[in-house]
């Protein structure tokens, strides 16, 4: 990094500042990685016909996420209906699912339980009942475009 001395225009005291000069090319489209808020484990959410904490009954055909009760309790039901983008860090499959439940027995605050369909969409054949993920919340009000 080069340093340059620059005089502030119209300064009655003639102040000078040392301003760093950085010669870097601007980032090209597609070079910036999306922010990742959490590294965690995605687990298969097993119950059928269970009442979900955000309302409704899990029938086994939905695509949704259950967040830990620890995370949910820290913000009440703020996350019900929010969308989360997650990526399986082993096979790089990425998808977004809606928060529809809480998991009181999550192993860590940021682990996620996935419905059977959501789990199957992201897992590899070699992965059994869990896999590592990176995830973050989409902005409030975000919905899928399709």
C-alpha positions in Angstrom: 0.0 0.0 0.0 1.4 3.4 -1.0 0.9 6.5 1.2 0.2 9.8 -0.3 0.1 13.2 1.4 -2.9 15.3 0.4 -3.8 18.8 1.4 -7.3 19.5 2.5 -8.8 22.1 0.1 -9.8 25.4 1.6 -8.2 24.5 5.0 -7.3 27.7 6.9 -4.5 25.7 8.7 -3.3 24.0 5.5 -3.8 20.5 7.1 -2.3 17.5 5.3 -3.5 14.0 5.6 -1.8 10.7 5.0 -4.2 8.8 2.8 -3.5 5.2 1.8 -3.6 4.6 -1.9 -4.7 1.1 -2.8 -4.3 -0.2 -6.3 -6.8 -3.1 -6.5 -9.1 -4.2 -9.3 -12.8 -4.1 -8.4 -14.4 -7.5 -7.8 -16.0 -9.1 -10.7 -19.6 -10.4 -10.6 -19.8 -13.8 -9.0 -16.5 -13.4 -7.1 -18.1 -12.4 -3.8 -19.2 -15.2 -1.5 -22.5 -14.8 0.3 -22.2 -14.2 4.1 -22.4 -17.3 6.2 -23.7 -16.8 9.7 -23.5 -20.3 11.1 -21.7 -23.6 10.7 -23.8 -26.4 12.0 -25.2 -29.9 11.5 -28.4 -30.7 9.6 -30.4 -33.6 11.0 -33.3 -35.5 9.8 -36.5 -34.4 11.5 -38.4 -37.7 12.1 -41.9 -37.1 13.5 -45.0 -37.5 11.4 -48.4 -36.0 12.3 -46.7 -33.8 14.9 -48.0 -30.3 15.7 -45.4 -27.6 14.7 -44.6 -24.8 17.1 -45.2 -22.2 14.2 -48.6 -23.7 13.5 -49.8 -26.6 11.4 -49.2 -30.3 11.5 -46.2 -32.0 9.9 -47.5 -34.6 7.5 -44.2 -35.8 6.0 -44.6 -34.1 2.6 -43.4 -30.6 3.5 -40.0 -28.9 3.0 -39.2 -27.0 6.2 -36.6 -26.4 8.9 -36.9 -26.6 12.7 -34.5 -24.4 14.6 -33.2 -25.1 18.1 -35.4 -24.0 20.9 -32.4 -22.2 22.3 -32.2 -20.0 19.2 -36.0 -19.6 19.0 -36.4 -18.8 22.7 -33.9 -16.0 22.4 -36.2 -14.2 20.0 -39.6 -15.7 20.7 -41.4 -16.7 17.5 -39.5 -14.1 15.4 -38.2 -16.8 13.1 -41.4 -18.5 12.3 -42.0 -18.1 8.5 -38.4 -16.8 7.9 -36.4 -18.5 5.1 -33.0 -20.0 5.7 -30.5 -20.7 2.9 -28.3 -23.6 3.7 -25.5 -25.5 2.0 -24.3 -29.0 2.6 -20.6 -28.4 3.0 -19.6 -31.9 1.8 -21.5 -31.9 -1.6 -22.1 -28.2 -2.0 -25.9 -28.6 -2.6 -27.7 -25.4 -1.7 -31.4 -24.7 -1.0 -33.7 -22.5 1.0 -36.4 -23.7 3.3 -38.9 -22.0 5.7 -38.7 -22.1 9.5 -41.8 -24.0 10.7 -40.9 -25.5 14.0 -38.5 -25.7 17.0 -36.4 -28.6 18.2 -36.0 -28.7 22.0 -33.4 -31.5 21.8 -31.0 -29.9 19.3 -27.4 -30.7 20.1 -26.2 -27.1 19.6 -27.9 -23.7 19.3 -27.3 -23.5 15.5 -28.1 -27.1 14.5 -31.1 -27.5 12.2 -33.6 -30.2 11.8 -34.9 -30.7 8.3 -38.1 -32.3 7.2 -37.7 -35.6 5.2 -38.1 -33.8 1.8 -35.7 -30.9 2.7 -33.2 -33.4 4.1 -33.3 -35.5 0.9 -32.9 -32.5 -1.3 -29.5 -31.7 0.2 -28.0 -35.0 1.3 -25.7 -37.3 -0.6 -26.3 -41.0 -0.9 -23.5 -41.7 1.5 -24.9 -39.4 4.2 -27.2 -41.1 6.7 -29.1 -39.0 9.3 -26.9 -35.8 9.4 -24.5 -33.7 7.4 -22.5 -30.5 8.0 -24.0 -27.2 6.7 -23.4 -23.5 6.5 -26.5 -21.4 6.8 -27.9 -17.9 7.1 -31.2 -16.3 7.4 -32.6 -14.6 4.2 -33.6 -11.0 4.9 -37.1 -10.6 6.5 -39.8 -10.7 3.8 -37.7 -12.8 1.4 -39.6 -15.5 -0.5 -38.4 -17.9 -3.3 -38.9 -16.5 -6.8 -40.2 -19.7 -8.3 
